[in-house]
Amino acid sequence: MDTDRIEKRKKNSARLVWGSKPKRAPNPRDIEFQTAEVVIPNPFRDQTRLSSYSTDLSRAAIDATKMNRLIWGDNLLAMQALLASGYEDKVGLIYIDPPFWTDEDYYLNVTVDGGGVTRSPSIIERLAYKDYWEGGIDSYLDMLYPRLQLMKRLLSKNGVLFVHTDWHVGHYIKVIADEVFGGENHRSEIIWQRFSFHADAKRFGMVHDTLLEYSRSDEYTYIPQTGKWKKQYVDSHFREDPDGRQYTLSDATAPGHGSTGKPMRFGDKLLHPPKGTMWRWADQDEVDRLMKEGRIVLTSSGRPRVKWYLDEKEGPTVHSIWTDIPPLNSQAAERVGFPTQKPEALLERIIRSSSNEGDLVADFFCGSGTTLVVAERLNRKWIGCDFSKTALQVTRNRLVDAEARPFLVENIGNYQRHMIYLAGARIYEMQCIVLKLYGAVPRQDLPELGVRKGDDGALELVYVSYPDRPVTARKVAELAVQAETLDGTGYRRLVVLGWDYEYNFEEMLEARKRASLRRTKVEILNRTIPPEVYDYLKTHESTDEIEDLSGTVIFHDKPYLKLTKPVRERSQKNAKVTLGIERYVVFDVPIEDEEQRREVLEIAKKSFAALLDYWAVDWDYDGLMFKSGWQAFRGFGRNMEPVPTRASKELPTGRKYTIAVRAVDIFGNDATATCTADLR
Ligand SMILES: C[S@@+](CC[C@H](N)C(=O)[O-])C[C@H]1O[C@@H](n2cnc3c(N)ncnc32)[C@H](O)[C@@H]1O
């Protein structure tokens, strides 16, 4: 009995231990996804990077579980929500390329070119993501371990996970993944040689990444892949036909297994196979045919040899060291400028080897969307997730550029609220922290409000919105009225710090100003709460610690979007409607360098299109879900150019249309507006 127990304890019990290792696996959570947009890329391009497509994808027709999904948010929440909404055992392949624990921040370079407004284009660095772990390796493992547990549950019975990593944490990941999946389900460790040279001063140059493959069970998808023959091998083994085709000559015999085969006719010669072998063909007709086609040749010594053409020969089977996929060079056509973007060829090999057409492929750290673009091309379904807005914007544009099938862009419902809870704070605490980060003193009597002395000495009333409700024009109008008389003297300025704003916020507020707020002297400033606030929620347990931090987080003014009036040109049953962006105003830009800031603001003033990353139109907005049936985006890398500012569409006459526009700028701000076109 005792020996039994010792035997049991000894076997496969090795585990990685760290102080904060979670004791329980996370559970599925019933969190709703909010569809921010249905993106309908255009299969028939009419202009470069423009897209226009008409479809009747109505809200009723959209079944999120049948569509490809791009989710903005923390993948822990996204996976918990997917598990709760029927995705358990449904994903055929998961590829993840999480941060590598490099202690670096990664930026995307964005060119702002005012078309001659300034001397040269300005290059702005926009944060893509941070790979910095204040709590050291423990906090990295705290992040990855529960996510691996969720991925295992999402995988189908024959599903496979690939974790892309390198020397920084690869060894830790292998041990925790062994624990989660079972060491027996560790299928391969692939070395991807990504550089041919790497200058490391006092050690061997680090030229490779590692891919760790795990399966959910012992029945899993594996389709062997072949590569290309190496040039050296081709040069030494192949020669050319007069028509330039490369061929090699191979043996015409097969082992005789103890006996010698019968002779066969090669042209007019009857030849016996060498002793103990046989000719590799069973019947004479085949030999005759191959002789006629010139596929069998007789050497100078009269022996038959078989011709193998290079263009017909399968390449060598791919093993665990991959040296034939180069990294993206600076000129690569697929380059979108996202740091740590992986080559499509790498994902193509992974997806082809471990999934079939129609399977669901997921990437929960999708970055610039390489996995999704390749999955789309290879006819797989896909889900992508990233919590960086920069990543999401790049991925969205990349999928539009790739003319993907319609897909959803989703937020995790009440994402901000969940993030606040995830950071261990409550709504009231969050409001206090945001107020303090803004430099305001929270009021005891009205928890959502604070007071700050503005730079010009005027007292400002500051409002912090609730994370799960967009700020409405109505609320702001009420606050403005309240601000006028509050505390006896009232306030000259009202600052709104909002997580989100309602759809047509600017227009509605303008309408209220024209009507009820006409006589109000209160100046209204609408600003957005930046996601960096989560970091403060996590790290500053007591709100008192925030006191000195005002100024470290910048709350930018919400940009302003104004549309042109739609122009109609009627034909018989249709009318061509043209509308455009009349003005897009950013009041300040998140650029530290003063000179560059001024330059970019100058460009923006003269040519606002230079600041737009993309804009999209829903020609028949139902007030609930934005369906972008037309979109323009600025392109990638060297192919970047300002977006056009007009869009047209033929619409059937006989009714009134609400047309909605959504514009997203290069800093990630979005602005929305609607207008109507009466075609009755
Ligand atoms: C190395 S990059 C992925 C690059 C990608 N393979 C490509 O080809 O572009 C890692 C990505 O993971 C994202 N990320 C990190 N932690 C995350 C989390 N908890 N939830 C969602 N995304 C996360 C980062 O924002 C970043 O875009």
The ligand as a Tripos MOL2 file, in Angstrom:
@<TRIPOS>MOLECULE
LIG
   27    29     1     0     0
SMALL
NO_CHARGES

@<TRIPOS>ATOM
      1 C1          3.2520   39.6870  -29.8240 C.3       1 LIG1
      2 S1          1.7770   40.5550  -30.1080 S.3       1 LIG1
      3 C2          0.9460   39.5620  -31.2880 C.3       1 LIG1
      4 C3          1.4310   39.7860  -32.6860 C.3       1 LIG1
      5 C4          0.6690   38.9970  -33.7400 C.3       1 LIG1
      6 N1          0.9810   37.5940  -33.6950 N.3       1 LIG1
      7 C5          0.8980   39.5300  -35.1300 C.2       1 LIG1
      8 O1          1.2900   38.7870  -36.0440 O.co2     1 LIG1
      9 O2          0.6970   40.7340  -35.3340 O.co2     1 LIG1
     10 C6          0.9040   40.2910  -28.6240 C.3       1 LIG1
     11 C7         -0.4640   40.9580  -28.5720 C.3       1 LIG1
     12 O3         -1.1320   40.4840  -27.4000 O.3       1 LIG1
     13 C8         -1.9710   41.5130  -26.9210 C.3       1 LIG1
     14 N2         -2.3260   41.1910  -25.5210 N.ar      1 LIG1
     15 C9         -1.4940   41.0920  -24.4540 C.ar      1 LIG1
     16 N3         -2.1790   40.7430  -23.3470 N.ar      1 LIG1
     17 C10        -3.4840   40.6070  -23.7250 C.ar      1 LIG1
     18 C11        -4.6770   40.2840  -23.0230 C.ar      1 LIG1
     19 N4         -4.6690   40.0090  -21.7250 N.pl3     1 LIG1
     20 N5         -5.8360   40.2580  -23.7200 N.ar      1 LIG1
     21 C12        -5.8580   40.5450  -25.0540 C.ar      1 LIG1
     22 N6         -4.7480   40.8600  -25.7600 N.ar      1 LIG1
     23 C13        -3.5780   40.8910  -25.1110 C.ar      1 LIG1
     24 C14        -1.1400   42.7660  -27.1040 C.3       1 LIG1
     25 O4         -1.9520   43.9190  -27.1390 O.3       1 LIG1
     26 C15        -0.4420   42.4770  -28.4340 C.3       1 LIG1
     27 O5         -1.1450   43.0640  -29.5100 O.3       1 LIG1
@<TRIPOS>BOND
     1     1     2 1
     2     2     3 1
     3     2    10 1
     4     3     4 1
     5     4     5 1
     6     5     6 1
     7     5     7 1
     8     7     8 2
     9     7     9 1
    10    10    11 1
    11    11    12 1
    12    11    26 1
    13    12    13 1
    14    13    14 1
    15    13    24 1
    16    14    15 ar
    17    14    23 ar
    18    15    16 ar
    19    16    17 ar
    20    17    18 ar
    21    17    23 ar
    22    18    19 1
    23    18    20 ar
    24    20    21 ar
    25    21    22 ar
    26    22    23 ar
    27    24    25 1
    28    24    26 1
    29    26    27 1
@<TRIPOS>SUBSTRUCTURE
     1 LIG1         1 GROUP 0 **** ****
